Amino acid sequence: MTAMRFPPGVLFDLDGTLLDSAPDFVATAGDMLAARGRPAVSLEVLRPVVSKGARAMLAAAFPDLPDEQRDALIPEFLQRYEALIGQHAQLFDGVAAMLGALDAAGVRWGIVTNKPEYLARLILPQHGWDARCAVLVGGDSLPQRKPHPLPLLHAAEAIGIAPSQCVYVGDDERDIIAARAAGMPSVAALWGYRLAHDDPASWNADVALDDARALQQADGWPTLPALPDKL
């Protein structure tokens, strides 16, 4: 069954769910590689690991380096990314209209990402989200990050909605694990980034969708549990 009303609250992952940021990261890695006389990394190589974070992207761009040398490149990677953030990225198809539908329905929505908060905050005004996004939790905002449920629980509390009445939307298994641990219904965003061996069916999300356009309608969302009667 599907819900016939929008959920009161919705929380989103950012990269791979709302934002196709892979082109920004390809440019970032390309600048680093060029500075070292190395050939560029292709979008096809980097794109599947974007949701895995900076370490995974550096592993794709510098596969011959040992882990400790790649880890030492993380500050440079983030600095170069900050300098060009948003220049090549764009929203996934259907996201702008979906967020507009949520706004029109009075849904409180926010973002819970493992991206550092200072970087995520740079993206909000680029899409007119700074006055619309009710909460933003980054990967360094709290002592824990996804797949721990704390960021989702904190965000739900911040927007004043019970976790069971929020839905979390994300493109990575960690997103679905975090939602389940938080007692929050989930949507697997299959339009996002995945490795070839990833099996979204095994994540056991409440709903799995190939296209964000399905969330423009109330019946595209998971069924929410009934709230207990107040005494």
C-alpha positions in Angstrom: 0.0 0.0 0.0 1.0 3.6 -0.5 0.2 6.7 1.4 -2.6 9.0 0.2 -1.0 12.0 1.9 2.4 13.5 2.0 4.3 12.7 5.2 4.5 15.6 7.6 8.3 15.6 7.5 10.8 14.4 4.9 14.6 14.2 5.3 16.9 13.8 2.3 20.4 12.7 1.7 22.1 15.2 -0.6 24.7 13.8 -3.0 23.1 11.2 -5.2 19.6 11.9 -3.9 18.8 15.6 -4.5 22.0 16.7 -6.2 23.9 15.1 -9.0 27.2 16.4 -7.7 29.4 13.8 -9.6 30.5 16.3 -12.3 31.8 18.6 -9.5 33.8 15.8 -8.0 35.2 14.7 -11.4 36.4 18.3 -11.9 37.9 18.3 -8.4 39.8 15.1 -8.9 40.8 16.2 -12.4 42.5 19.3 -11.0 44.4 17.2 -8.5 45.5 14.7 -11.1 46.5 17.4 -13.6 48.6 19.0 -10.9 50.5 15.7 -10.6 50.9 15.1 -14.3 48.3 12.3 -14.2 45.5 11.7 -16.7 41.9 12.7 -15.7 39.5 10.2 -14.2 36.3 9.6 -16.1 32.8 10.3 -14.9 32.0 6.6 -15.3 34.7 5.6 -12.9 34.0 8.2 -10.2 30.3 8.5 -10.3 29.4 5.1 -8.7 31.5 5.9 -5.5 30.4 9.5 -4.9 28.0 8.5 -2.1 30.8 6.6 -0.4 32.7 9.8 0.4 36.0 11.5 -0.3 38.1 8.5 0.5 36.3 6.3 -2.0 36.5 9.0 -4.7 40.3 9.4 -4.0 40.7 5.6 -4.3 39.0 5.8 -7.7 41.2 8.7 -8.8 44.5 7.4 -7.3 44.1 3.6 -7.3 47.8 3.0 -7.1 48.4 5.0 -3.9 48.4 3.3 -0.5 45.6 4.3 1.9 47.7 6.5 4.0 48.9 8.6 1.1 45.3 8.9 -0.2 44.1 10.0 3.2 46.7 12.7 3.2 45.0 14.1 0.0 41.6 14.6 1.7 42.2 18.2 2.8 43.3 19.2 -0.7 40.4 17.4 -2.2 37.9 19.2 0.0 39.6 22.6 -0.5 39.6 22.2 -4.3 36.0 21.0 -4.2 34.9 24.0 -2.1 36.5 26.4 -4.7 34.3 25.0 -7.5 31.2 23.7 -5.7 28.1 23.9 -7.7 29.8 24.9 -11.0 29.0 21.6 -12.7 26.5 19.9 -10.4 22.7 20.0 -11.0 19.6 18.6 -9.5 18.4 15.2 -10.5 15.4 15.2 -12.8 12.1 15.7 -10.9 13.8 17.0 -7.7 12.8 20.7 -8.1 9.2 19.8 -8.8 9.1 17.3 -6.0 10.4 19.8 -3.5 7.9 22.3 -4.8 5.1 19.8 -4.2 6.3 19.3 -0.7 6.4 23.0 0.0 2.9 23.4 -1.5 1.6 20.6 0.8 3.1 22.2 3.9 5.7 19.4 4.4 8.7 20.3 6.5 11.8 19.0 4.8 15.5 19.0 5.5 18.8 17.4 4.6 20.9 14.9 6.5 24.1 14.2 4.7 27.6 12.8 5.5 29.1 15.7 3.6 30.8 18.2 5.9 28.2 20.8 7.0 30.2 23.8 5.8 30.2 22.4 2.3 26.5 21.4 2.4 25.6 24.9 3.5 27.3 26.4 0.4 24.8 24.4 -1.8 21.6 25.7 -0.2 21.5 29.2 -1.7 22.5 27.9 -5.1 19.1 26.3 -5.4 17.0 28.7 -3.2 16.9 26.2 -0.4 18.3 28.4 2.4 14.8 29.7 3.2 13.1 26.4 2.5 15.2 23.7 4.1 14.0 23.3 7.7 17.1 21.6 9.0 20.6 20.7 7.7 22.8 18.1 9.5 26.2 17.4 8.0 28.6 14.5 8.6 30.5 16.5 11.1 27.6 18.2 12.9 27.2 15.6 15.5 29.4 12.9 17.2 27.9 10.3 14.9 27.1 10.1 11.2 25.1 7.8 9.1 24.6 4.8 9.3 24.2 5.7 12.9 20.6 7.0 13.5 21.6 10.0 15.6 21.7 12.5 12.7 18.2 11.5 11.6 16.8 11.6 15.1 18.4 15.0 15.7 16.9 16.3 12.5 13.4 15.0 13.2 13.6 16.6 16.7 14.7 19.9 15.1 11.7 20.1 12.8 9.3 18.9 15.6 8.1 15.8 14.0 8.2 12.2 15.4 10.6 10.0 13.5 7.8 7.6 12.6 6.1 10.5 10.8 9.2 11.5 8.9 10.5 9.7 5.7 14.2 9.5 4.9 15.2 9.4 1.2 18.7 8.2 0.2 20.6 6.4 -2.5 23.0 4.4 -0.3 22.5 1.4 1.9 23.8 3.4 4.9 20.8 5.7 4.4 18.3 2.9 4.7 20.2 1.4 7.7 20.1 4.7 9.5 16.4 5.2 8.8 15.5 1.8 10.1 17.5 2.3 13.3 15.8 5.6 13.8 12.3 4.1 13.3 11.8 6.2 10.2 10.2 4.9 7.0 12.6 5.1 4.0 12.8 5.5 0.3 15.7 4.1 -1.7 16.6 6.6 -4.4 17.6 4.3 -7.2 18.3 7.2 -9.5 21.5 8.0 -7.4 24.9 6.5 -7.2 25.6 2.7 -6.7 28.4 0.3 -7.3 27.8 -2.5 -9.8 27.5 -5.1 -7.0 25.1 -3.1 -4.8 21.8 -4.8 -4.4 19.1 -2.2 -3.4 16.5 -4.9 -2.9 18.6 -6.3 0.0 18.4 -2.9 1.7 14.7 -3.5 2.6 13.7 0.1 2.1 9.9 0.7 2.5 9.8 2.1 -1.1 12.4 1.9 -3.9 11.9 4.3 -6.8 13.8 4.8 -10.1 12.7 8.4 -10.6 12.2 11.3 -8.2 9.1 12.3 -10.2 7.2 9.6 -8.4 7.5 11.6 -5.2 5.7 14.6 -6.7 2.5 12.8 -5.8 1.3 11.9 -2.3 0.7 8.2 -3.3 4.4 7.8 -4.1 5.4 7.9 -0.5 5.5 5.1 2.1 2.5 4.4 4.3 3.1 6.0 7.7 2.2 4.2 10.9 -0.8 5.6 12.7 -0.1 7.8 15.6 -1.3 6.5 19.0 -4.5 8.1 20.3 -3.8 10.8 22.8 -5.1 10.1 26.3 
